[in-house]
Amino acid sequence: MNVNTREICYKTSRDMLVNLTLSYEDLITCLLLQLKVRFNEIENGIYLIKSLPLENWKPGMDSFEILSNWLLH
């Protein structure tokens, strides 16, 4: 993807994902799994995680495992 296109579309895409996760809390787990797989490819992944409405999220054990691995490494 072109760097300029990615920079222009990032904020809009992030805002859309945040709005979707407000209605579908399980989507946060799906996003977390995708971030795990593509973490090195996604430059602004940390900003996406910071933007997500985590107060509504009910993580499962798989999500806790991913998060704990990130925190410990």
N, C-alpha and C positions, 0 to 999 in steps of 0.2 A: 504494500500500500504506500502511496505517495506520502511523504512526511507532512507536507502542507495540508493535504486532505485529512490526514489523521488528526492533526492539531485542531483544525477547524471543527471537525465532527465530534471530537472527544467530549466536550462539555455537554453538548446536546444529547449524545448517546448515554452519558452518565446520568443526566437528569431523567431521561426516559426509563432507564433501568431502576433508578430510585423510585420513581412513581409506580412502576410495575410491582416492585417489592412491597410497596405499601398495601397493595391489594392481595398479593400472593407471597406470603412470608416464606414459603418453601423455596421460592426462587432464589433466595439468598444462599441456601445450601447448594443449589445447582451452580450458582456463580462461583461459590467458594471452590467447588470441585474443578471448574474450568480454570480458575486462577491457579490451582495446584498443578494442573497439567501444563499450563502455558505461562507460568510465572516469569520465566526468563524472556518471553516474547512480549510481555505487556509492560510497557514503561511506566504507566500511571496507575498500576493496579492498587497501590496503597491508597491513592486518592479515592478510588472507587469504594474500597472497603470503608474508609472514613466517612463517606457520604451515605452509606446504606443505613436504613432505620433499624439498627440492631436491637432496639428496645422491644420490638414486636416479634423478634425471631425466636423460635423454639428449636435450638440446634440438637441434633442427634449425636450419637457416639462417634459416627464417622466425621462429623464436623469438628468435634472436640479433638479428635486424633490429628486432623490436619492442622488445626490451630496450635496444638501443643507442639507438633513437629516444627512449625514455623518459629514458635517462641523459643524453643530449645536449640535451634540451629542458626 
